[in-house]
């Protein structure tokens, strides 16, 4: 697991994206950092894209079980998704 976290650190340094770390995961915890991640690295994870776009539009994040109802609406998002122009 430490090898994967070290790889995240290297990717973050190269891309200029700051991750937070625990012993078992790397994560991003602020809107600015998430936006920078989407702009610089992008994502193909539609669930994370939906959560982030919903948060920006409505001011709160969806629960995991709520995402399913938005999958059809966002199904035409071009992947990988880059948040340019947000």
C-alpha positions in Angstrom: 0.0 0.0 0.0 2.9 2.4 0.7 4.1 1.9 -2.8 0.8 3.2 -4.2 0.7 6.1 -1.9 4.3 7.0 -2.9 3.1 6.9 -6.5 0.3 9.3 -5.7 2.9 11.6 -4.1 5.0 11.6 -7.2 2.0 12.2 -9.5 0.8 15.0 -7.3 4.2 16.7 -7.3 4.5 16.5 -11.1 0.9 17.7 -11.7 1.0 20.3 -8.9 -2.0 18.6 -7.1 -1.7 18.3 -3.3 -3.1 15.1 -1.8 -3.7 14.3 1.8 -2.5 10.9 3.0 -3.4 8.3 5.7 -1.7 4.9 6.1 -4.1 3.3 3.6 -5.3 6.0 1.2 -4.6 9.2 -0.6 -7.5 11.7 -0.8 -8.3 15.3 -1.6 -10.3 17.3 0.9 -11.1 20.8 -0.4 -13.1 22.1 -3.4 -10.0 24.0 -4.7 -7.9 20.9 -4.6 -10.6 18.7 -6.2 -11.1 21.3 -9.0 -7.3 21.4 -9.6 -7.3 17.6 -9.7 -10.0 17.5 -12.4 -8.4 20.3 -14.4 -4.8 18.8 -14.3 -5.4 15.1 -14.2 -9.0 14.5 -15.1 -11.2 11.5 -14.2 -13.1 8.7 -15.8 -15.0 7.9 -12.6 -18.5 9.1 -13.4 -19.6 8.7 -9.8 -16.9 11.2 -8.7 -17.7 13.6 -11.5 -21.4 13.5 -10.6 -20.6 14.2 -6.9 -18.3 17.1 -7.7 -20.6 18.8 -10.3 -23.6 18.4 -7.9 -21.6 19.9 -5.1 -20.6 22.9 -7.2 -24.2 23.4 -8.4 -26.1 22.7 -5.1 -23.6 23.2 -2.3 -23.8 19.7 -0.9 -22.4 16.3 -2.0 -24.7 13.4 -2.9 -24.6 10.3 -0.8 -23.3 7.2 -2.7 -26.8 5.7 -2.9 -28.2 8.9 -4.4 -25.9 8.9 -7.4 -27.7 6.2 -9.4 -30.6 8.6 -10.3 -28.1 10.9 -12.0 -26.2 8.3 -14.0 -28.5 8.6 -17.1 -28.3 12.4 -17.0 -24.5 12.5 -16.9 -24.0 9.4 -19.2 -23.0 11.6 -22.1 -20.1 13.3 -20.3 -16.9 12.9 -22.3 -14.4 10.8 -20.5 -11.8 11.4 -19.2 -13.5 14.5 -17.8 -11.6 17.7 -17.3 -13.2 20.5 -15.3 -11.9 23.2 -17.5 -14.1 26.3 -17.6 -15.9 25.6 -14.3 
